[in-house]
Amino acid sequence: MEPQILLLDEPFGALDAQVRKELRRWLRQLHEELKFTSVFVTHDQEEAMEVADRVVVMSQGNIEQADAPERVWREPSTRFVLEFMGEVNRLQGSSAVDSSTSAPTAGR
């Protein structure tokens, strides 16, 4: 029997860092070879970004963002996603646009 979806709930959580890294590579290769779908639950951002084709960031049971890993990293859709992804530089401000130019304005 071949499952349509494989659920992996923190499968590498109790393993040391080097073993986790090797297993992430193995799982990624397995996905590419066998073309199966899996849901990989993790609280480790690095692990999610390395293993996933799509990342879903959730907060209190709600989806904050579902996107490609690179897009979640570069274009977080909410403040929660931004802060969840790790240490970041965050600047508040606004953008003023007239007919010929646009310029950022520093916030408080």
GUPA-179106 format. One record per residue (C-alpha): x, y, z. Coordinates in pm, 1 decimal. Each point is the difference from the previous one (the first is absolute). Last residue first. Layout:
N
PT        u        v        w
PT        X        Y        Z
...
//
This chain:
108
PT        u        v        w
PT    904.4   5656.7   1479.7
PT    -13.6    -53.4   -370.6
PT    252.0     77.3   -270.3
PT   -146.0    121.8   -331.0
PT     68.3   -203.4   -311.2
PT     10.7    187.3   -328.8
PT   -202.1    -20.0   -318.0
PT     50.5    215.9   -303.4
PT   -166.1    162.9   -302.3
PT   -376.2     17.7     53.1
PT     17.7     -4.1    378.4
PT     62.0   -290.5    233.9
PT     74.9      7.9    371.4
PT     91.8   -331.3    156.4
PT    -47.1    -68.9    366.5
PT    213.8    -97.3    291.4
PT     82.0   -267.0    249.7
PT    334.4   -171.7    -26.1
PT     54.3   -362.7     90.7
PT    340.1   -164.5     12.2
PT    -45.3   -370.0     44.2
PT     81.3   -271.7    248.1
PT   -214.9   -301.6    -63.7
PT   -272.7   -111.3   -238.1
PT   -263.1     32.6    270.5
PT     43.7    377.8     16.2
PT    -78.4     51.4   -369.2
PT   -276.3   -261.4      5.3
PT   -166.7    174.8    296.4
PT     36.3    340.3   -167.7
PT   -198.4   -131.6   -293.3
PT     53.6    -94.4   -364.6
PT    370.8    -78.7     25.0
PT    165.7     88.8   -331.5
PT    361.4   -120.9     -5.6
PT    -20.6   -303.6    228.7
PT   -356.7   -102.3    -83.9
PT     82.9     60.1   -368.0
PT    307.7   -221.8     11.9
PT   -193.6   -279.0    171.8
PT   -276.8      0.8   -263.5
PT   -328.0    116.2    148.7
PT   -265.7    -47.1    264.3
PT    -19.0    292.6    243.9
PT   -170.6     79.9    330.9
PT   -215.4   -312.7      6.3
PT   -207.5     -5.4    317.1
PT     15.3   -264.7    273.3
PT    152.5    232.5    259.9
PT    268.7    111.8   -243.1
PT     86.6   -191.7   -314.7
PT    277.9     28.9   -257.8
PT    -56.8   -225.0   -301.9
PT    307.8    -68.7   -210.5
PT     -2.4   -127.9   -357.8
PT    264.3   -203.2   -183.5
PT    128.9   -100.0    340.8
PT    308.9   -178.4    132.1
PT    260.1    275.8     35.4
PT   -231.4    283.7    103.0
PT   -184.7   -215.3    251.6
PT    320.6   -128.3    159.9
PT    144.2    349.2     26.9
PT   -323.8    125.4    157.1
PT     -4.0   -269.1    268.9
PT   -348.9    -20.5    150.9
PT    -77.1   -302.1   -215.3
PT   -292.1   -184.3   -159.4
PT     75.4   -160.9   -336.8
PT   -308.2    -68.4   -210.6
PT     95.5   -234.8   -278.8
PT    -85.6    -43.2   -365.7
PT    171.7   -259.4   -215.9
PT    216.6     40.2   -310.9
PT    210.3   -315.5     51.8
PT    340.5    130.6   -111.2
PT    -30.3    368.0     91.5
PT   -171.2    -77.3    328.8
PT    268.0   -257.3     88.3
PT    272.9    255.7    -73.1
PT   -164.4    250.5    236.0
PT    -36.4   -268.9    267.4
PT    366.8    -99.8    -31.1
PT    118.0    361.0     20.0
PT   -215.4     58.0    309.0
PT    129.8   -326.0    149.3
PT    360.7    114.3    -38.1
PT    -74.5    335.0    167.9
PT   -187.6   -168.3    284.2
PT    293.5   -239.8     56.4
PT    240.9    294.4     21.0
PT   -220.6    196.2    241.0
PT    -65.1   -277.5    251.8
PT   -332.2   -181.5     -2.9
PT   -303.3     51.8    222.8
PT   -185.4    231.2   -239.5
PT     57.2   -196.2   -321.2
PT   -354.4   -127.3    -54.4
PT   -172.5    317.7    124.6
PT   -339.3   -127.7   -123.8
PT     47.2   -167.8   -338.8
PT   -329.9    -61.4   -180.2
PT     29.6   -189.0   -331.3
PT   -267.3     69.9   -259.8
PT   -132.0   -227.6   -275.0
PT    129.5   -307.1    182.7
PT    130.7   -291.5   -207.0
PT   -133.3   -342.9     93.9
//
